[in-house]
């Protein structure tokens, strides 16, 4: 099986790309995978700070051509690692301008490209997704409804949209990211804790909530990792 490059996308700030990256890293490592984290939010590298002590982690600016060259090279240098790319809010511009650098090298890298596109309930999440899919046609794209913004049924714009049909007709899935209690997610980010570290350090009730979320996330992402 080819090692994959996973992109946690969404382009907008605040939709939940970082927690999706955290969920993905934790799920992959729990399965015994070696993980390479590419943190492209170089101005606020939360995920890098949480995981740089546990997995191989690189800061790469994907706003310019050099960053995409670096991304391809580091993927090539670590063929036994699954790659998780945590994108910055602004990265759709970089994808549009330079994404072909990655797209054109997937065959030689012997990698599959998988995108987990995190959305809120607003229309621009879907419009940005169309642009992204045109810029990176080599990616298998799944849409992740972040339940922080409400139950699955409340994502009415996406649920009944043509873009959902396009995603699913191409083999993508429509997923729902479980919500994590604010006090626990605040602990993760304020203390820069990985999931495994938090499961050792947080108070018992907080750990119980995190364990519930973790199990739900592993189940949700299993449909992607096993597909």
C-alpha positions in Angstrom: 0.0 0.0 0.0 1.3 3.4 -0.9 2.1 5.8 1.9 -0.3 8.8 1.7 0.0 12.5 2.0 -2.9 13.8 4.0 -3.9 17.5 3.7 -6.1 19.0 6.4 -7.6 21.9 4.4 -10.4 24.4 4.6 -8.6 27.6 3.7 -10.7 29.7 6.1 -9.4 30.4 9.6 -11.4 28.9 12.5 -13.1 26.0 10.7 -11.1 23.4 12.6 -8.2 22.4 10.4 -5.8 22.1 13.3 -8.0 19.8 15.4 -8.5 17.7 12.3 -4.7 17.5 11.9 -4.4 16.5 15.6 -7.1 13.9 15.2 -5.3 12.5 12.1 -1.9 12.3 13.7 -3.3 10.6 16.7 -5.2 8.1 14.7 -2.2 7.3 12.5 0.2 6.9 15.3 -2.2 4.7 17.2 -2.1 2.4 14.2 1.7 2.2 14.4 2.3 4.5 11.4 5.4 6.7 11.3 4.1 10.3 10.8 5.8 13.3 9.2 3.9 16.6 10.1 4.2 19.5 7.7 3.1 22.6 9.5 2.3 25.3 7.0 0.8 27.8 9.5 4.2 29.3 10.2 2.8 32.4 11.9 0.8 30.3 14.5 2.2 26.7 14.4 0.0 25.2 17.1 0.1 21.7 15.8 3.8 21.8 15.4 4.2 22.9 19.0 2.0 20.1 20.2 3.6 17.3 18.2 7.2 18.3 17.4 8.5 16.2 20.3 6.6 13.1 19.3 6.7 12.9 15.5 9.0 14.2 12.8 7.8 17.7 12.2 8.8 20.5 9.7 7.7 24.1 9.3 7.1 24.8 5.6 5.6 28.0 4.1 3.2 27.0 1.3 2.6 30.5 0.3 5.4 30.5 -2.3 7.0 28.2 -4.8 10.0 27.3 -2.6 7.7 25.9 0.1 6.0 23.5 -2.4 9.5 22.4 -3.6 10.5 21.7 0.1 7.2 19.8 0.6 7.9 17.5 -2.3 11.5 17.0 -1.3 10.8 16.1 2.4 8.1 13.7 1.2 10.6 12.1 -1.1 13.2 11.8 1.7 10.8 10.1 4.1 9.1 7.4 2.0 8.2 5.3 5.0 6.2 8.1 6.7 2.6 9.0 6.3 2.6 12.8 5.8 0.1 15.1 7.5 -0.1 18.7 6.1 -1.7 21.2 8.4 -2.7 24.2 6.2 -2.9 27.8 7.1 -6.0 29.9 6.6 -4.6 31.6 3.5 -3.2 28.6 1.7 -5.8 28.3 -1.1 -3.8 31.0 -2.9 -0.6 28.9 -2.6 -2.5 25.8 -3.8 -3.9 27.6 -6.8 -0.5 29.0 -7.8 1.9 26.1 -6.9 -0.2 23.0 -6.2 0.8 21.5 -9.5 4.3 21.1 -8.1 2.9 18.4 -5.8 0.2 17.1 -8.1 2.7 16.4 -10.9 5.1 14.5 -8.6 2.7 12.1 -6.9 3.4 9.2 -9.3 7.2 9.5 -8.9 6.8 9.9 -5.1 4.6 6.8 -5.2 2.1 8.6 -2.9 -1.6 8.9 -2.9 -2.9 12.4 -2.0 -5.9 12.6 0.4 -7.6 15.8 1.5 -9.8 16.2 4.5 -11.6 19.5 3.8 -13.1 20.9 7.0 -16.2 23.0 6.7 -18.5 25.2 8.9 -22.0 25.9 7.8 -21.3 28.9 5.6 -21.3 29.1 1.8 -17.7 30.2 1.3 -16.4 26.9 2.7 -18.0 25.2 -0.3 -16.9 27.9 -2.8 -13.3 27.5 -1.6 -13.5 23.8 -1.9 -14.4 24.0 -5.6 -11.3 26.1 -6.2 -9.2 23.7 -4.3 -10.4 20.6 -6.2 -9.7 22.3 -9.5 -6.1 23.2 -8.3 -5.3 19.7 -7.0 -7.2 17.2 -9.2 -4.9 14.4 -8.1 -6.4 14.4 -4.5 -9.1 12.1 -3.2 -11.1 14.7 -1.3 -13.3 14.0 1.7 -15.5 16.7 3.3 -15.5 17.0 7.1 -18.5 18.7 8.8 -17.1 20.1 12.1 -19.8 19.4 14.6 -18.5 22.3 16.8 -20.8 24.3 14.5 -23.8 22.1 15.0 -25.3 18.7 14.3 -24.8 17.1 10.9 -28.4 17.9 9.8 -27.7 21.7 10.3 -25.1 21.7 7.5 -28.0 22.3 5.0 -26.0 24.2 2.4 -23.5 21.3 2.0 -25.9 18.4 2.6 -28.1 19.3 -0.4 -25.3 20.8 -2.6 -24.0 19.9 -6.0 -20.4 20.0 -4.5 -21.4 17.1 -2.2 -22.5 15.1 -5.2 -19.3 15.9 -7.0 -17.2 14.9 -4.0 -19.1 11.6 -3.5 -19.3 10.7 -7.2 -15.5 11.0 -7.2 -15.2 8.5 -4.3 -14.9 11.0 -1.5 -16.9 10.7 1.7 -19.0 13.2 3.7 -17.8 12.8 7.4 -18.6 14.5 10.7 -15.9 15.5 13.1 -17.0 14.9 16.7 -17.1 17.9 19.0 -14.7 18.1 21.9 -15.7 20.0 25.0 -14.2 23.5 25.0 -12.4 23.1 28.3 -10.5 20.1 27.0 -9.7 21.6 23.6 -8.5 24.8 25.4 -6.2 22.6 27.5 -4.7 21.0 24.4 -3.9 24.4 22.7 -3.0 26.5 25.8 -0.6 23.9 27.1 0.6 22.6 23.7 -0.3 19.0 24.6 -0.6 16.1 22.2 -3.5 13.8 22.7 -1.2 11.1 24.2 0.4 13.6 26.6 -3.0 15.0 27.6 -4.3 11.5 28.4 -1.5 11.4 31.1 -1.6 15.0 32.4 -5.2 16.2 32.4 -7.7 15.8 35.3 -9.7 12.6 35.3 -12.9 14.1 34.0 -11.1 15.9 31.2 -9.3 12.7 30.3 -12.6 10.8 30.1 -14.1 13.4 27.7 -10.9 13.3 25.6 -11.0 9.4 25.5 -14.6 9.6 24.3 -13.7 12.0 21.5 -10.6 10.1 20.6 -12.5 6.8 20.2 -15.2 8.6 18.0 -12.4 10.2 15.9 -10.6 7.0 15.4 -13.8 5.4 14.2 -14.6 8.3 11.8 -11.2 8.4 10.3 -11.0 4.7 10.0 -13.4 4.9 7.1 -10.8 7.1 5.3 -7.6 5.3 6.3 -9.0 1.9 5.4 -10.5 3.1 2.1 
